[in-house]
Amino acid sequence: MTGPAPGKISIKCNKVVIRLRAQISTIRPNLYIHVKGYSLARVTHIDVEYPGLEKIFGIGYREVIPAILSTQTRDCVLIIVPSRELHMLIYSEELREILPKNYRGGCVVGGKVDGIFIGVKREVIKYLEEFASSRGYPPRSKHLKESSDTNDVRTLLDYV
């Protein structure tokens, strides 16, 4: 799902610089934390939404490629896709504050309509979900029958 929606928390992003081989592009995408159980999310992840971004990465809808996520840089979050010789620098102080400090680990980058998603490991998902809970979006099961909170059920039924 593209754009604002329940369970998608907007994150301030100054810019994103993409280096694909020798070519450098700068964009101003919409950045979201998309929380499990809201707006079709099966797992909590990061959405980077910008028209045609998935084409820059060379990935199709729902295609997933391995990547590296790093917060070891001084002023940005770095995504490296070795198989595509691609580096994406996300200049977002808010995202840097949410993610674990001095972290480097595997992730996946996947294609979606008008953008990409970044799937992270469980240890990083904990940080994203802690932030989401503080903003009023605790992660929840994707199945209605597993939800114990009647407000969750009512909220889901409003969007059916």
ABEGO torsion letter per residue (X at the ends): XBEBBBGBBBBBBABBBBBBEABBBBBBBBBBBBBBGBGGBABBBBBBBBBGAAAAAGBBBGBBBBBBBBAABAABBBBBBAAAGBBBBBBBAAAAAABBBGBBBBBBBBBBBGEBBBBBBAAAAAAAAAAAAAAGBBBBBABAAABABAAAAAAAAAAX
